[in-house]
Amino acid sequence: MHQVTLHLGETTLTLTAGNAQRLLPIGISTLTQAFGHRMPNALTLENAIANVEDAIMPAGQWLPSEARVLGSRDALVGQLIQNATGLPHAQSASREAVENLFSALARQALQPGFHELQLTQTAESAAALLILREAMHHWGMTEVLAIDAQPGD
């Protein structure tokens, strides 16, 4: 089984499968700027979805067909896993749990001034959630896994 990992960079995403690596042309800062450095509204979220899809969809052809688990060492991903599961020490979340968390973000984007309790209210967290949701959806991943950072990482 191939290990597939995603690193959320400022302006690029790094996708690794086995010993191969690809850089994808979108990142956390790219999206937070598009959000105006605040939680997204419906229009900025919809535009960001299209941009993320354009950036990540081609990588689906490159990933091993049997890959179903997406790993990440990023603290933002670890926080999203905990938010999605509602468990403070969770290390993994299903695609369904991530989709449910993303639905909360979409609901909030449609209601100015409303805050979904399970969401971390930062543009960075919203950007990471959008990337994670789109990646899992378009790459056919069924689970996201928080990988503990190793010394020297």
LOSENU-708240 format. One record per residue: residue number from 1; residue in one letter; x negated, y negated, z negated of N, C-alpha, C, CB in turn. Coordinates in Angstrom, 1 decimal, padded with zeros to 4 digits, m for minus. Each point is the difference from the previous one (the first is absolute). Glycine has a CB too. Layout:
N
    n  res    n.px    n.py    n.pz   ca.px   ca.py   ca.pz    c.px    c.py    c.pz   cb.px   cb.py   cb.pz
  NUM    A       X       Y       Z       X       Y       Z       X       Y       Z       X       Y       Z
...
END
This chain:
153
    n  res    n.px    n.py    n.pz   ca.px   ca.py   ca.pz    c.px    c.py    c.pz   cb.px   cb.py   cb.pz
    1    M  m000.8   001.2   000.0   000.8  m001.2   000.0  m000.9  m001.2   000.0   001.9   001.2  m001.2
    2    H  m001.5  m002.2   002.0  m000.8  m001.2   000.1   000.4  m001.0  m001.1  m000.2   000.3   002.5
    3    Q  m000.7  m001.0  m003.0   000.2  m001.0  m001.0   000.3  m001.3   000.8  m001.4   001.1  m001.9
    4    V   002.5  m001.7   001.7   000.3  m001.3   000.7   000.1  m001.1  m001.1   001.2   001.2   001.9
    5    T  m002.0  m002.2  m001.7   000.0  m001.1  m001.0   000.2  m001.3   000.7  m001.5   001.3  m001.5
    6    L   002.1  m002.3   000.8   000.3  m001.3   000.5  m000.6  m001.0  m001.0   002.1   000.8   001.2
    7    H  m002.9  m001.7  m000.7  m000.5  m001.1  m000.9   000.6  m001.3   000.5  m002.2   001.2  m000.4
    8    L   002.8  m002.0  m000.5   000.6  m001.2   000.3  m001.0  m001.2   000.0   002.2   000.9  m000.9
    9    G  m002.7  m001.3   002.0  m000.9  m001.1   000.0   000.7  m001.3   000.2  m001.7   001.5   001.0
   10    E   000.9  m002.6  m001.1   000.6  m001.3   000.1   000.6  m000.3   001.4  m001.6  m000.8  m001.7
   11    T   000.8   001.2   002.8   000.5  m000.3   001.3   000.0   001.3   000.9  m000.9  m002.3  m000.2
   12    T   000.4   003.4  m000.4   000.1   001.3   000.8   000.4   001.1  m001.0  m001.7  m000.8   001.7
   13    L   002.3   001.9  m001.2   000.2   001.2  m000.7  m001.0   001.0   000.4   002.5  m000.5  m000.2
   14    T  m003.1   001.2  m000.7  m000.9   001.1   000.4   000.7   001.3  m000.2  m002.0  m001.4  m000.6
   15    L   002.1   002.2   001.7   000.7   001.3  m000.1  m001.1   001.0   000.3   002.2  m000.9   000.8
   16    T  m002.3   001.9  m001.7  m001.0   001.0   000.1   000.7   001.4   000.0  m001.7  m001.5  m001.2
   17    A   001.3   002.3   002.1   000.4   001.4   000.1  m001.2   000.9   000.2   002.3  m000.7   001.0
   18    G  m002.6   001.5  m002.0  m001.2   000.8   000.1  m001.2  m000.9   000.0   001.2   001.8   001.2
   19    N  m002.0  m001.6  m000.2  m001.2  m000.9   000.1   000.2  m001.1   001.0  m001.4   002.0  m000.5
   20    A   002.5  m002.2   001.1   000.3  m001.0   000.9   000.7  m001.2  m000.6   000.1   001.7   001.8
   21    Q  m000.3  m002.9  m001.3   000.5  m001.2  m000.6   000.5  m000.9   001.1  m001.5   000.2  m002.0
   22    R   002.6  m000.9   001.7   000.6  m001.0   000.9   000.3  m001.3  m000.7   000.9   001.8   001.5
   23    L  m001.1  m002.9  m000.9   000.4  m001.3  m000.6   001.2  m000.5   000.7  m002.4  m000.6  m000.6
   24    L   003.4   000.3  m000.1   001.3  m000.5   000.5   000.1  m001.5  m000.2   001.1   002.3  m000.4
   25    P  m000.6  m003.0   001.4  m000.1  m001.5   000.0   001.1  m000.7  m000.8  m001.0   000.2   002.2
   26    I   001.1   000.1  m003.5   000.9  m000.7  m000.9  m000.4   000.2  m001.4   002.0   000.2   001.6
   27    G  m001.7  m001.1  m002.5  m000.5   000.2  m001.4   000.9  m000.8  m001.0  m002.3   000.4   000.9
   28    I   001.9  m000.3  m002.1   000.8  m000.6  m001.1   000.1  m001.5   000.2  m000.7   001.8  m001.6
   29    S  m000.5  m002.5   001.9   000.0  m001.4   000.1   000.8  m000.5   001.3  m002.2   000.0  m001.1
   30    T   002.1   000.9   002.1   000.8  m000.3   001.2   001.5  m000.2  m000.3  m001.7   001.3   001.4
   31    L   002.2  m000.3  m002.2   001.4   000.0  m000.3   000.4  m001.1  m001.1   000.0   002.5   000.6
   32    T  m000.9  m002.6  m001.6   000.4  m001.0  m001.0   000.0  m001.4   000.6  m001.1   001.4  m001.8
   33    Q   000.2  m001.7   002.8   000.1  m001.3   000.7   001.3  m000.1   000.8  m002.5  m000.1   000.2
   34    A   002.9   001.2   000.4   001.3   000.0   000.8   001.2  m000.2  m001.0  m001.0   001.5   001.7
   35    F   000.8  m001.0  m002.9   001.1  m000.2  m001.0   000.0  m001.4  m000.7  m000.1   002.5  m000.4
   36    G  m000.9  m003.3   000.8  m000.2  m001.3  m000.7  m000.5   000.1  m001.4   001.9  m000.9   001.4
   37    H  m002.6   002.0  m001.7  m000.6   000.2  m001.3   001.0   000.1  m001.1  m002.0  m001.2   000.8
   38    R   003.2   001.7  m000.4   001.1   000.2  m001.0   000.7   001.3   000.4   000.3  m002.5  m000.6
   39    M   000.7   002.9  m000.2   000.8   001.2   000.4   000.7  m000.3   001.3   000.3   000.7  m002.4
   40    P  m000.2   000.3   003.3   000.5  m000.3   001.3   001.6  m000.2   000.0  m001.9   001.3   001.0
   41    N   002.3  m002.1  m000.1   001.5  m000.2   000.2   000.3   001.0   001.2   000.1  m002.5  m000.9
   42    A   001.1   002.5   001.3   000.5   001.0   001.0  m000.8  m000.2   001.3   002.3   000.0  m001.1
   43    L  m002.4  m001.3   001.5  m000.7  m000.2   001.3  m001.5   000.3   000.0   001.7  m001.8   000.4
   44    T  m002.4   001.4  m001.5  m001.4   000.3   000.0  m000.2   001.5  m000.2  m000.5  m002.2  m001.0
   45    L   001.3   002.9   000.3  m000.1   001.5  m000.1   000.2   000.7   001.3   000.8  m000.2  m002.4
   46    E   000.3  m000.2   003.1   000.3   000.6   001.3  m001.2  m000.2   001.0   002.5  m000.4  m000.4
   47    N  m003.0  m000.8   000.5  m001.2  m000.3   000.8  m001.2   000.8  m000.4   000.9  m002.3   000.4
   48    A  m001.1   002.4  m001.7  m001.2   000.8  m000.5   000.2   001.5   000.4  m000.3  m001.7  m001.9
   49    I   001.5   002.2   001.8   000.2   001.4   000.3  m000.4   000.3   001.5   002.0   000.1  m001.6
   50    A  m001.6  m001.0   002.5  m000.4   000.2   001.4  m001.5  m000.1   000.2   002.1  m001.0   000.7
   51    N  m002.8   000.1  m001.5  m001.4  m000.1   000.1  m000.7   001.2  m000.5   000.2  m002.4  m000.2
   52    V   000.2   002.9  m000.9  m000.6   001.2  m000.6   000.3   001.2   000.9   000.3  m000.9  m002.3
   53    E   000.8   001.1   002.8   000.3   001.1   001.0  m001.0   000.0   001.1   002.5   000.0  m000.6
   54    D  m002.6  m001.2   001.2  m000.9  m000.2   001.2  m001.4   000.4  m000.4   001.4  m001.8   000.9
   55    A  m001.9   001.5  m002.1  m001.3   000.3  m000.4  m000.3   001.5  m000.4  m000.1  m002.3  m000.8
   56    I   001.1   002.9   000.3  m000.2   001.4  m000.6   000.5   001.1   001.0   000.1  m001.0  m002.3
   57    M   000.9   000.8   003.1   000.5   001.1   000.8  m001.0   000.7   000.8   002.1  m001.3   000.0
   58    P  m003.0   000.6   000.7  m000.9   000.8   000.8  m000.9   001.0  m000.7  m000.1  m002.0   001.4
   59    A  m000.1   001.8  m002.7  m000.8   000.9  m000.8   000.7   001.3  m000.2  m001.0  m001.9  m001.2
   60    G   002.3   002.0   001.3   000.7   001.2  m000.2  m000.4   001.1   001.0   001.9  m001.3  m000.8
   61    Q  m002.3   000.9   002.0  m000.5   000.9   001.0  m001.4   000.6  m000.3   001.3  m001.3   001.7
   62    W  m002.0   000.6  m002.5  m001.4   000.4  m000.4   000.0   000.8  m001.2  m000.8  m002.1   001.0
   63    L   001.8   002.1  m001.9   000.0   000.7  m001.2   000.2   001.5   000.2   000.8  m002.0  m001.2
   64    P  m001.4   002.9   000.4   000.3   001.4   000.1   001.5   000.3  m000.2  m002.3   000.5  m000.9
   65    S   002.8   000.3   001.8   001.5   000.2   000.0   000.5   000.7  m001.3  m000.1   000.2   002.4
   66    E  m000.8   000.5  m003.1   000.4   000.6  m001.3  m000.1  m000.9  m001.2  m000.7   002.2   001.0
   67    A   000.2  m003.4  m000.8  m000.1  m000.9  m001.2   001.3  m000.5  m000.5  m002.2  m000.7   001.0
   68    R   002.5   000.9  m002.3   001.2  m000.4  m000.6  m000.2  m000.9  m001.2   001.0   002.1   000.9
   69    V  m002.2  m002.1  m001.5  m000.3  m000.7  m001.2  m000.9  m001.2   000.4   000.4   002.1  m001.5
   70    L  m000.1  m003.3   001.1  m000.8  m001.2   000.2  m000.6  m000.4  m001.4   001.4  m000.7   002.0
   71    G  m002.7   000.7  m002.0  m000.7  m000.4  m001.3  m000.5  m001.4   000.1  m000.6   002.4  m000.4
   72    S   000.4  m003.0  m000.8  m000.6  m001.3   000.0  m000.6  m000.2  m001.4   001.7  m000.9   001.6
   73    R  m002.8   000.2  m001.6  m000.7  m000.4  m001.2   000.4  m001.4  m000.5  m001.9   001.4   000.6
   74    D   002.7  m002.1   000.2   000.4  m001.4  m000.2   000.9  m000.1  m001.2  m000.2  m000.5   002.4
   75    A  m000.1  m000.5  m003.3   000.8  m000.2  m001.2   001.4  m000.4   000.4  m002.0  m000.7  m001.3
   76    L   002.2  m000.1   002.3   001.4  m000.3   000.5   000.8   001.2   000.3  m000.9  m002.2   000.9
   77    V   000.3   003.2  m000.3   000.7   001.2   000.3   000.4   000.7  m001.2  m001.2   000.2   002.2
   78    G   000.2  m000.1  m003.2   000.3   000.6  m001.3   001.2  m000.6  m000.7  m002.4   000.6  m000.1
   79    Q   002.4  m002.0   000.2   001.1  m000.7  m000.7   001.4   000.3   000.7  m001.6  m001.8  m000.7
   80    L   001.5   001.9   002.1   001.2   000.3   000.7   000.6   001.4  m000.3  m000.8  m001.6   001.8
   81    I  m000.1   002.5  m001.9   000.4   001.4  m000.4   000.7  m000.1  m001.4  m002.0   001.0   001.3
   82    Q   001.5  m001.7  m002.2   000.6  m000.1  m001.3   001.3  m000.7   000.1  m002.2   000.0  m001.1
   83    N   002.3  m001.0   001.9   001.3  m000.8   000.1   001.0   000.9   000.7  m001.2  m002.1   000.2
   84    A   000.8   002.9   000.8   000.9   000.8   000.8   000.6   001.2  m000.8  m001.3  m000.6   002.0
   85    T   000.4   001.1  m002.9   000.5   001.2  m000.8   000.6  m000.5  m001.3  m001.8   001.4   001.1
   86    G   001.5  m002.6  m001.6   000.4  m000.4  m001.3  m000.8   000.6  m001.1   002.3  m000.3   000.9
   87    L  m003.4   000.9  m000.6  m000.9   000.7  m001.0  m001.3  m000.7  m000.1   001.1   002.2   000.5
   88    P  m001.5  m002.7  m001.7  m001.2  m000.8  m000.1  m001.3   000.7   000.3   001.3  m001.2  m001.7
   89    H  m001.3   002.5   001.7  m001.2   000.8   000.2   000.0   000.8   001.3  m000.4   000.1  m002.5
   90    A   001.4  m000.3   003.3   000.2   000.8   001.2  m001.2  m000.2   001.0   002.5  m000.2  m000.2
   91    Q  m002.9   001.3   000.8  m001.1   000.0   000.9   000.4   000.3   001.5  m001.4   000.7  m001.9
   92    S   002.7  m000.4   002.1   000.6   000.2   001.3   001.4  m000.3   000.1  m001.6   001.8   000.3
   93    A   002.1  m002.1   000.9   001.4  m000.3   000.2   000.4   000.6   001.4  m000.2  m002.2  m001.4
   94    S   001.4   002.6   001.5   000.5   000.5   001.2   000.3  m001.2   001.0   001.0   002.0  m001.2
   95    R  m000.8  m001.6   002.4   000.4  m001.1   001.0   001.3  m000.5  m000.3  m001.3   001.1   001.8
   96    E   002.2  m000.3  m002.3   001.3  m000.5  m000.4  m000.1  m001.0  m001.1   001.0   002.2   000.6
   97    A  m001.8  m002.0  m001.6  m000.2  m001.0  m001.1  m000.5  m001.3   000.5  m000.4   001.9  m001.6
   98    V  m000.6  m001.8   002.6  m000.5  m001.2   000.6   001.0  m000.7   000.8  m002.3   001.0   000.1
   99    E   003.1  m000.3   000.6   001.1  m000.6   000.8   001.0  m000.7  m000.9  m000.3   001.8   001.8
  100    N   000.6  m001.2  m002.9   001.0  m000.6  m001.0  m000.6  m001.3  m000.5   000.9   002.3  m000.6
  101    L  m002.2  m002.3   000.3  m000.6  m001.2  m000.5   000.0  m001.1   001.1  m001.5   001.3  m001.6
  102    F   001.2  m000.9   002.8   000.1  m000.9   001.1   001.4  m000.6   000.2  m001.9   001.3   001.1
  103    S   002.9  m000.4  m001.3   001.4  m000.5   000.1   000.2  m001.1  m001.0   000.7   002.3   000.8
  104    A  m001.3  m002.2  m002.0   000.2  m001.0  m001.0  m000.6  m001.3   000.5  m000.1   001.8  m001.8
  105    L  m001.1  m001.7   002.4  m000.6  m001.2   000.6   000.8  m000.6   001.1  m002.2   001.0  m000.5
  106    A   002.8  m000.2   001.3   000.9  m000.5   001.1   001.2  m000.7  m000.6  m000.8   001.8   001.5
  107    R   001.4  m001.2  m002.6   001.2  m000.6  m000.7  m000.4  m001.4  m000.5   000.9   002.3  m000.6
  108    Q  m002.0  m002.3  m000.1  m000.5  m001.3  m000.6  m000.2  m001.0   001.1  m001.1   001.3  m001.9
  109    A   000.5  m000.9   003.0  m000.3  m001.0   001.1   001.3  m000.6   000.5  m002.0   001.3   000.6
  110    L   003.1  m000.6  m000.7   001.3  m000.5   000.5   000.7  m000.9  m001.0   000.2   002.0   001.4
  111    Q  m000.7  m002.1  m002.7   000.7  m000.7  m001.0  m001.0  m001.0  m000.7   001.6   001.9  m000.3
  112    P  m001.8  m003.1   000.8  m000.9  m001.0  m000.6   000.3  m000.2  m001.5  m000.2  m001.1   002.3
  113    G  m000.8   001.2  m003.1   000.1  m000.2  m001.4   000.3   001.2  m000.8   000.8  m002.2   000.6
  114    F  m000.5   003.4   000.1   000.3   001.2  m000.7  m001.4   000.8   000.0   002.4   000.1   000.8
  115    H  m002.6   000.6  m002.0  m001.2   000.7  m000.2   000.3   001.5  m000.3  m001.2  m002.1  m000.8
  116    E   000.8   003.0   001.6   000.1   001.4  m000.3  m000.9   000.4  m001.1   000.7   000.5   002.4
  117    L  m000.3   000.1  m003.5  m000.8   000.3  m001.1  m001.1   000.9   000.2   002.0  m000.4  m001.3
  118    Q  m001.9   001.4   002.2  m001.0   001.0   000.2  m001.2  m000.5   000.9   001.7   001.7  m000.3
  119    L  m001.5  m002.9   000.9  m001.1  m000.6   000.8  m000.9  m000.9  m000.7   001.6   000.1   001.9
  120    T  m002.9   000.0  m001.6  m001.0  m000.9  m000.5   000.2  m001.3   000.8  m001.7   001.8  m000.8
  121    Q   001.9  m002.9   000.2   000.4  m001.2   000.8  m001.2  m000.8   000.5   002.1  m000.1  m001.4
  122    T  m002.9   000.7   002.2  m001.1  m000.7   000.7   000.0   000.3   001.5  m001.4   000.2  m002.1
  123    A   001.0  m001.1   002.8  m000.1   000.2   001.5  m000.9   001.1   000.3   000.4  m002.4   000.4
  124    E  m001.5   002.6  m001.1  m000.9   001.1   000.2   000.6   001.4  m000.1  m001.9  m001.5  m000.8
  125    S   002.7   001.6  m000.3   000.7   001.2  m000.2   001.1   000.3   001.1  m000.4  m000.3  m002.5
  126    A   001.1  m000.7   002.9   000.9   000.1   001.1  m000.6   000.4   001.3   001.4  m001.7  m001.1
  127    A  m002.6   001.1   001.4  m000.8   000.4   001.2  m000.4   001.4  m000.1  m000.8  m002.3   000.2
  128    A   000.3   002.8  m001.3  m000.5   001.3  m000.2   001.2   001.0   000.2  m001.9  m000.8  m001.6
  129    L   003.0   000.5   001.0   001.2   000.8   000.1   000.4   000.2   001.5   000.8  m000.7  m002.4
  130    L  m000.7  m000.4   003.1   000.3   000.0   001.4  m000.9   000.9   000.8   000.9  m002.3  m000.2
  131    I  m002.2   002.1   000.0  m001.0   000.8   000.7   000.2   001.5  m000.4  m001.6  m001.9   000.1
  132    L   001.7   002.2  m001.4   000.2   001.4  m000.4   001.2   000.6   000.6  m001.2  m000.5  m002.1
  133    R   002.3  m000.2   002.0   001.3   000.5   000.5  m000.1   000.3   001.5   001.2  m001.2  m001.7
  134    E  m001.7   000.3   002.5  m000.1   000.2   001.4  m001.0   001.1   000.4   000.6  m002.4   000.3
  135    A  m001.7   002.4  m001.0  m001.0   001.1   000.3   000.6   001.4  m000.3  m001.8  m001.6  m000.6
  136    M   002.5   001.8  m000.5   000.5   001.2  m000.4   001.1   000.4   001.0  m000.5  m000.4  m002.4
  137    H   001.4  m000.5   002.8   001.1   000.2   000.9  m000.6   000.4   001.4   001.5  m001.7  m001.3
  138    H  m002.3   000.9   001.9  m000.5   000.2   001.3  m001.0   001.1   000.2   000.4  m002.4   000.4
  139    W  m001.1   002.7  m001.5  m001.0   001.1   000.1   000.5   001.3  m000.5  m001.8  m001.7  m000.3
  140    G   003.0   001.8  m000.1   000.6   001.2  m000.5  m000.5   000.5  m001.3   000.3   000.6   002.3
  141    M  m000.8  m001.5  m003.2  m000.5   000.4  m001.3   001.2   000.2  m001.0  m002.2  m001.3   000.5
  142    T   002.1   002.3  m001.3   001.1   000.3  m000.9  m000.4  m000.4  m001.4   000.7   001.9   001.4
  143    E  m001.9  m002.2  m001.7  m000.5  m000.3  m001.3  m001.1  m001.0   000.0   000.7   002.2  m000.8
  144    V  m000.8  m003.1  m000.2  m001.2  m000.9  m000.1  m000.6   000.4  m001.3   001.1  m001.9   001.3
  145    L  m002.4   001.9  m001.4  m000.8   000.5  m001.1  m001.0  m001.1  m000.4   000.3   002.4   000.7
  146    A  m000.3  m002.8  m002.0  m001.0  m000.9  m000.5  m001.3   000.9  m000.3   001.8  m001.6  m001.0
  147    I  m002.8   001.2   001.7  m001.3   000.7  m000.2  m000.9  m000.8  m001.0   000.1   001.0   002.3
  148    D  m000.5  m000.4  m003.4  m000.9  m000.7  m000.9  m001.3  m000.4   000.7   001.0   001.3  m001.9
  149    A  m001.3  m002.5   001.7  m001.3  m000.5   000.5  m001.2   000.7  m000.6   001.1  m002.3   000.4
  150    Q  m002.0   002.6   000.4  m001.2   000.7  m000.5  m001.1  m001.0  m000.3   000.6   002.1   001.3
  151    P  m001.5  m001.8  m002.3  m001.1  m001.0  m000.2  m000.7  m000.3   001.3  m000.2   000.9  m002.4
  152    G  m000.1  m002.2   002.6  m000.7  m000.4   001.2   000.9  m000.3   001.1  m001.8   001.4  m000.7
  153    D   003.2  m001.2   000.6   000.9  m000.3   001.1   000.2  m001.5   000.1   001.2   002.2  m000.3
END
